Amino acid sequence: MVMNENLFSPEPPKWLAQGYLFQAGTVQGCSNNHASEMILGTCHDGIQDLHVVWFAGTVEGHVDTKIMYCKISYDVETALALPEIEQGDPFEPHNTDLFSYSEPRAIAWVQERSSGNAVPFIDARGRFHLWFAAYYTKGSNVPEGENPKRRDIYYQHSDDGGETWTDPEIWSPRPGLWAREALRVLDDGTWLLPLNDETTYVPECDGNWSSIFAFSHDEGETWEFSGLYSVPRSLNWVPDAARAGMIQPTVVQLADGSLYCLNRSHTGWVVEMRSNDRGKTWTEPGLTSLPNPQSNICMIRRANGDLLLAYNPSHLNRFPISIARSRDEGRTWQRLFDLRNERGELSYPSLVETPDGLVHCTYTLQWVTLGHDVFLLD
């Protein structure tokens, strides 16, 4: 099960652009930026859009932290006309001026609470949905009788492309849930929203980290929930870990309709599960050969059927940030290349493949801004 990183032989992409959503320090009151989530937008007259949300403020957990938004746009024909990286060229960033970014702006917050991970989704009718975490923190004026440790997922939506939004409301009466990974629309129309629970004690893991899934069969009007899934503390590799379990599940639907799920964990490894009933029940969580430093990951299924994973290939560090590929539906993985290999915080990636075949990845870049890398694979 141990992965020998000395055997890593990088296979660079055919093409790479590397940049960031905004210059560090240019967004007033948002010196701290983290946990981006990106979704595909529309393509009009050859201009492709993507939408990105994240939380930002003075520091994570401060009561001034809000959910921010930025739109990425680029000309598809121009991007695809650029030359591929020649074999033997150094693997360095190229083409950093292809993409335009709207000025970041706050779109969601709850008074007296700090905002956390956010998940955007645009449905087939064009409604823009947003789920985000909000919790009381140091400095909050907690209402009398309220639990100061309460955490909730809030929900709001926009019917004008994100220009205006409904007021945020608590999405579920069940406190303690967090959203992080992208909502998936399954082949039968079911909406599957991966969640995690960091409050409910799970005896088998002797901790309170678990993955859970929400389902809607009526396009978000009503929801039902799966059970909790976690890993036993006996599989914990990290010495003296204060917590145990797994969270932040990322899910894809495979060619046969089954689901494959990877999870962040305290075991030192990425943890996997599979489901044959569209996520209602899952196989027993098991360790993969992919290291995990107790940090977020993101997996997508490409149009050609390949699975891609953005992750930190380390047991302990949130660097480098790398791309791995599976061509056998998750049974084996190959680490292809590092997007960045500098010390510090390179974490919480989000992956999207656009219809033109480009793969986009946003991620936390040293907490001060968000990286946006784009690459082309065979």
C-alpha positions in Angstrom: 0.0 0.0 0.0 2.9 2.4 0.5 3.6 4.6 -2.5 7.3 5.1 -3.3 7.3 8.8 -4.5 10.9 8.2 -5.8 9.3 6.3 -8.6 7.3 9.3 -9.8 8.2 10.0 -13.4 6.2 13.1 -14.5 4.1 13.0 -17.7 3.5 16.7 -18.5 0.3 17.8 -20.3 0.3 18.8 -23.9 -0.5 22.4 -22.9 -0.6 24.4 -19.8 -1.7 27.9 -18.7 -1.2 29.0 -15.1 -2.4 32.1 -13.3 -4.7 33.3 -10.6 -8.2 34.8 -10.2 -6.9 38.1 -8.7 -3.7 39.7 -7.5 -3.0 39.1 -3.8 -4.1 42.0 -1.6 -6.3 43.6 -4.2 -9.7 42.6 -2.7 -10.5 44.9 0.3 -11.1 43.0 3.5 -10.2 39.7 2.0 -6.6 39.0 2.9 -7.5 35.4 3.5 -9.0 33.3 0.6 -9.7 29.6 0.6 -11.7 26.7 -0.6 -12.8 27.5 -4.2 -15.4 25.5 -6.0 -15.8 25.9 -9.8 -18.6 25.0 -12.1 -19.1 25.1 -15.9 -21.0 28.0 -17.4 -22.4 28.6 -20.9 -20.5 29.1 -24.1 -21.9 32.0 -26.3 -20.3 33.1 -29.5 -17.2 31.1 -28.8 -16.7 32.6 -25.3 -16.7 30.0 -22.5 -17.6 31.0 -19.0 -16.9 29.3 -15.7 -18.1 30.3 -12.2 -16.1 30.2 -9.0 -17.1 30.7 -5.4 -14.9 30.6 -2.2 -14.8 32.1 1.3 -12.7 35.1 2.2 -12.2 37.5 5.0 -9.7 38.6 7.6 -8.9 35.0 8.5 -10.7 31.7 8.3 -13.3 31.6 11.1 -13.5 35.3 11.5 -17.1 36.7 11.7 -16.3 38.9 8.6 -15.8 36.0 6.3 -18.2 35.9 3.3 -18.7 33.9 0.2 -17.1 35.5 -2.8 -17.8 35.0 -6.6 -15.8 35.4 -9.8 -16.5 34.6 -13.4 -13.8 33.2 -15.7 -14.1 33.8 -19.5 -12.0 32.9 -22.5 -12.1 32.6 -26.3 -12.1 28.9 -27.1 -10.7 29.2 -30.6 -7.8 31.3 -29.4 -7.0 28.9 -26.6 -7.1 25.8 -28.8 -4.9 27.4 -31.5 -1.9 27.8 -29.2 1.0 25.4 -29.8 1.4 22.3 -27.7 4.4 22.1 -25.3 7.2 20.6 -27.3 8.7 17.4 -26.0 11.8 18.2 -24.0 10.6 21.7 -23.2 10.8 22.6 -19.5 7.5 22.1 -17.8 6.7 25.8 -17.0 3.6 27.9 -17.1 2.5 29.2 -20.5 -0.2 31.4 -21.9 -1.1 33.3 -18.7 -3.1 36.1 -20.5 -5.8 34.0 -22.2 -8.3 34.3 -19.4 -10.4 37.2 -18.1 -11.7 37.4 -14.6 -14.5 39.5 -13.2 -13.8 41.5 -10.1 -14.4 39.3 -7.0 -17.5 40.3 -5.1 -19.4 39.0 -2.0 -22.6 37.1 -2.8 -23.5 35.4 0.5 -23.1 35.9 4.3 -25.0 35.4 7.5 -24.9 38.1 10.2 -22.9 37.0 13.3 -21.7 33.9 11.6 -18.5 33.1 9.7 -19.0 31.6 6.3 -17.3 28.3 5.2 -17.2 26.0 2.2 -19.6 26.8 -0.6 -21.0 24.7 -3.5 -22.5 26.4 -6.6 -24.8 24.6 -9.1 -26.7 25.8 -12.2 -29.7 23.6 -13.1 -31.2 22.9 -16.5 -33.6 25.9 -16.2 -30.7 28.2 -15.5 -31.3 28.7 -11.8 -28.1 29.4 -9.9 -28.1 27.5 -6.6 -25.7 28.1 -3.7 -25.1 26.0 -0.5 -22.6 27.3 2.1 -21.6 26.6 5.6 -22.1 29.2 8.4 -21.2 29.0 12.0 -20.9 31.0 15.2 -17.3 32.0 16.0 -15.3 34.1 18.3 -16.8 37.6 18.3 -20.3 36.4 17.3 -23.3 37.8 19.2 -25.0 34.4 19.7 -28.7 34.6 20.3 -29.9 33.7 23.8 -30.5 30.0 24.0 -28.6 29.1 20.8 -25.8 26.6 20.8 -22.6 28.7 20.2 -21.0 25.7 18.5 -23.9 25.2 16.0 -23.0 24.8 12.3 -25.5 24.9 9.5 -25.7 24.7 5.7 -27.4 27.8 4.3 -29.0 27.9 0.9 -29.9 30.7 -1.6 -30.5 31.0 -5.3 -30.4 33.4 -8.2 -32.6 33.6 -11.3 -30.6 36.3 -13.1 -27.2 34.6 -13.5 -25.9 35.5 -10.0 -26.6 39.2 -10.1 -29.2 39.1 -7.3 -29.9 36.4 -4.8 -32.6 35.3 -2.4 -32.0 35.8 1.3 -30.0 32.8 2.8 -32.0 30.4 4.8 -30.9 27.3 6.8 -31.1 24.5 4.2 -31.6 21.5 6.6 -32.9 21.3 10.1 -30.1 18.9 10.8 -27.1 20.9 12.2 -23.5 19.9 11.8 -23.5 19.2 8.1 -21.0 20.8 5.7 -21.0 21.0 1.9 -17.8 21.0 -0.1 -17.9 19.0 -3.3 -19.8 19.5 -6.5 -23.4 18.3 -6.9 -23.9 15.6 -9.5 -26.9 15.0 -11.6 -27.2 11.2 -12.1 -28.4 9.4 -15.2 -31.9 9.1 -13.8 -32.2 12.8 -13.0 -31.4 12.4 -9.3 -29.5 15.3 -7.7 -26.7 13.9 -5.4 -25.1 16.4 -3.1 -22.0 15.0 -1.2 -21.8 16.3 2.3 -19.9 15.6 5.5 -20.8 15.6 9.2 -18.3 16.8 11.7 -20.6 16.7 14.7 -22.2 13.3 15.1 -20.1 10.7 17.0 -19.4 7.6 14.9 -18.5 4.7 17.2 -16.5 2.6 14.7 -14.1 5.4 14.0 -14.1 6.7 17.6 -14.5 10.2 16.1 -17.0 12.6 14.5 -15.7 12.8 10.9 -18.0 11.1 8.4 -19.4 11.3 4.8 -23.1 11.5 4.1 -25.1 12.1 0.9 -28.2 14.1 0.2 -30.6 13.2 -2.7 -33.4 15.1 -4.4 -35.7 13.5 -7.0 -37.6 16.8 -7.6 -34.8 19.2 -8.6 -34.1 20.4 -5.1 -37.6 20.8 -3.7 -37.2 18.0 -1.2 -34.2 16.0 0.1 -33.4 12.7 1.8 -30.2 11.6 3.4 -28.1 8.5 3.4 -26.5 7.0 6.5 -23.1 8.1 7.8 -19.9 6.5 6.4 -16.5 6.5 8.0 -13.3 4.4 8.6 -12.3 2.7 11.8 -9.6 4.4 13.9 -7.6 1.1 13.5 -6.7 2.2 10.0 -5.4 5.6 11.2 -1.8 6.0 10.0 -1.1 9.5 11.3 0.6 9.3 14.7 -1.4 10.8 17.6 -4.1 12.1 15.3 -6.6 14.1 17.4 -9.5 13.1 15.2 -10.4 10.1 13.1 -12.7 9.4 10.2 -13.2 10.8 6.7 -15.1 13.8 5.2 -15.6 15.8 1.9 -16.6 13.0 -0.5 -16.1 13.6 -4.2 -18.2 11.4 -6.5 -18.4 10.4 -10.1 -20.9 8.2 -12.0 -19.2 5.5 -14.0 -20.2 4.0 -17.4 -22.3 1.3 -15.9 -24.3 3.7 -13.7 -22.5 2.8 -10.5 -20.9 5.5 -8.3 -17.3 5.9 -7.2 -16.4 8.1 -4.3 -13.1 9.3 -2.8 -12.8 10.9 0.6 -10.4 13.1 2.5 -9.3 11.2 5.7 -7.2 11.1 8.8 -5.7 7.7 7.8 -2.9 9.2 5.8 -4.5 8.0 2.6 -7.4 8.8 0.3 -10.4 6.5 1.2 -12.7 5.0 -1.5 -16.2 3.6 -1.7 -18.5 2.4 -4.4 -22.3 2.3 -4.7 -24.5 0.2 -7.0 -27.8 1.9 -6.0 -27.1 5.5 -6.9 -25.6 6.4 -3.6 -28.2 5.1 -1.2 -25.7 2.5 0.2 -22.0 2.2 -0.2 -19.3 -0.4 0.2 -17.1 -0.5 3.3 -14.6 2.4 3.1 -11.1 1.2 2.1 -7.7 2.8 1.7 -6.3 3.6 -1.7 -2.6 4.0 -2.7 -3.1 7.7 -2.9 -1.5 9.7 0.1 -3.7 12.3 1.8 -2.4 14.9 4.3 -5.9 15.4 5.9 -6.7 17.8 3.0 -9.4 18.2 0.4 -9.4 16.4 -3.0 -11.4 16.7 -6.2 -12.2 14.0 -8.8 -14.0 14.3 -12.1 -14.9 11.9 -14.9 -13.8 13.2 -18.3 -15.8 12.9 -21.5 -13.5 10.1 -22.6 -14.2 8.1 -19.4 -10.8 8.8 -17.7 -11.0 9.8 -14.0 -8.8 12.8 -12.9 -7.9 13.7 -9.4 -6.4 16.9 -8.0 -4.7 16.3 -4.7 -1.6 16.7 -2.5 0.5 13.5 -2.9 1.8 13.6 0.7 0.9 12.2 4.0 1.6 15.4 5.9 2.0 18.4 3.6 -0.4 20.5 1.5 2.1 20.7 -1.3 2.8 20.0 -4.1 -0.6 20.1 -5.8 -0.8 17.3 -8.4 -2.9 15.6 -11.0 -3.5 11.9 -11.1 -5.4 9.8 -13.7 -7.2 6.5 -13.6 -8.1 4.7 -16.9 -9.7 1.7 -15.2 -12.5 3.4 -13.2 -10.5 4.0 -10.0 -8.9 0.5 -9.6 -5.4 2.0 -10.2 -4.1 5.6 -10.3 -1.1 7.2 -11.9 0.3 10.5 -10.7 0.9 12.5 -14.0 2.4 15.8 -13.0 2.5 18.6 -10.3 0.8 21.8 -11.1 2.8 23.6 -8.4 5.6 22.3 -6.3 6.4 25.1 -3.8 6.2 24.9 0.0 3.1 26.3 1.6 -0.7 26.0 1.2 -1.6 24.6 -2.2 -4.9 23.0 -1.4 -8.7 22.6 -1.8 -8.7 22.0 -5.6 -11.7 22.1 -7.9 -11.6 20.5 -11.4 -13.9 21.1 -14.4 -13.5 19.8 -18.0 -15.0 22.3 -20.5 -16.6 21.0 -23.7 -13.5 22.1 -25.7 -11.4 19.4 -23.9 -9.5 21.8 -21.6 -9.2 20.8 -17.9 -9.4 23.7 -15.4 -8.2 23.6 -11.8 -8.7 26.3 -9.2 -7.0 26.0 -5.7 -5.9 27.9 -2.7 -2.6 29.6 -3.4 -0.9 30.4 -0.1 -4.2 31.6 1.3 -3.8 35.0 -0.4 -5.3 34.3 -3.8 -6.7 31.4 -5.8 -4.7 29.7 -8.6 -6.3 28.9 -11.9 -4.4 26.4 -14.0 -5.6 25.0 -17.3 -4.2 22.0 -19.2 -4.8 19.7 -22.1 -4.2 16.0 -22.0 -4.2 13.2 -24.6 
